[in-house]
């Protein structure tokens, strides 16, 4: 996926909490096991696979072309019999359908507002009151809610400095266990500048703080 | 009189265009607030309500339309949802780039098309005529984006004769803006490095766009020239010893150009708001690219302004075509 979409300029990500953020260290990225996937599908009564409408925004986000991601997903899932019917949509149409929980499957992106993991939990966590709980159909099927997630988040936010990493790791593992939000890739950011400039740096919230850039 | 009538009808035409584009935009059923506040902020009802109030989207649709028309009549096309700037400012920046491209394409297409038509009509049914007709067929058949990509591949990549996409080399400083037309502004500032670069970068997109115009002009003009050359006054002039060149240029061409003028004017007007594909292939920062960026985000003010710009261009092209025809054909001046 990373080679196909980003030309290799990216990294896999294990949980909805991105690489480098509190709680992301040491998490295992799921491997590929086509045979086991087929077995699991057969055991669930889908031995011949099934079809899924896959609506996605036809945009390029941080270098990741969603059309390419969708095509790669179609190829990968096709190997186990899951047939995606790709339906590109403009961004506003996609958002409207997604917020109305009309999409059985989709892809999206997220860029942080600050350096902190709680924003990812409050957005992607499958618990009452979060956007993705509603978008995943939680309004009609409240049983998908992750009962322990809110408690884990509260403990992580209250944890002292030395324990915060472990606390957020527990949050991340809990989110991974939901198997509803599946991280695909984390694009590398490449910033090039002339030697005569200083102050060029990446910022998690601003990408590139222009006000700090000046000639040497 | 006809010209005056056309100009008086222009506001009615624009009102119709505004109504249709407004209606079609709203008919998508997608909430335009999404484009304004973004995906995450849509989860906050207070933000959504504030955005609707600020952008007038909380008013009834009919009121929104009437406000838009009233503002547009005063030259205010609203603020772009996407750029957050007045649409008029966006268009003022973009329009010169498109005008420069379309003017160059129209001029190139007209000159090449007329030259080919003259050669073709001079020696009809010969090898040259066949070649011209083949060129014309290719020009109307090959999509403009494919022509653009082919030209880029051949002349910019393979032969390296001309630069690639973009209006100006990023390492050059643009000249002060007087007209917005890079060639004119660079000449006024006597910045010949910029002028040369801008001129070289204009060749390929103008050729891609102009090929279609040249094809249409060549086809039409060839047919009308052959008709003209068979008329009695040409036969009479030929019998008095006029050269074929003078017959073609002085006697046949002015009459044959009358229908071609309408074609050229319409082509120009259509391209003002419609050179989307060429501007995309060549990364040309014009109105077409602006429309392409605005449409997927449902940027209503921008979409409507570009549509109305296209309408104005088409209406004015009719006026220009009529004036040109009256100049060429004195019989039309009495109208």
HADDOCK unambig.tbl for C-alpha pairs under 7 A between the chains (distance, minus, plus):
assign (segid A and resid 90 and name CA) (segid B and resid 296 and name CA) 5.40 0.50 0.50
assign (segid A and resid 91 and name CA) (segid B and resid 296 and name CA) 6.84 0.50 0.50
assign (segid A and resid 91 and name CA) (segid B and resid 297 and name CA) 6.54 0.50 0.50
assign (segid A and resid 92 and name CA) (segid B and resid 30 and name CA) 6.70 0.50 0.50
assign (segid A and resid 92 and name CA) (segid B and resid 34 and name CA) 5.75 0.50 0.50
assign (segid A and resid 92 and name CA) (segid B and resid 35 and name CA) 6.17 0.50 0.50
assign (segid A and resid 92 and name CA) (segid B and resid 297 and name CA) 6.23 0.50 0.50
assign (segid A and resid 93 and name CA) (segid B and resid 30 and name CA) 6.07 0.50 0.50
assign (segid A and resid 95 and name CA) (segid B and resid 39 and name CA) 6.44 0.50 0.50
assign (segid A and resid 96 and name CA) (segid B and resid 30 and name CA) 6.79 0.50 0.50
assign (segid A and resid 131 and name CA) (segid B and resid 43 and name CA) 6.91 0.50 0.50
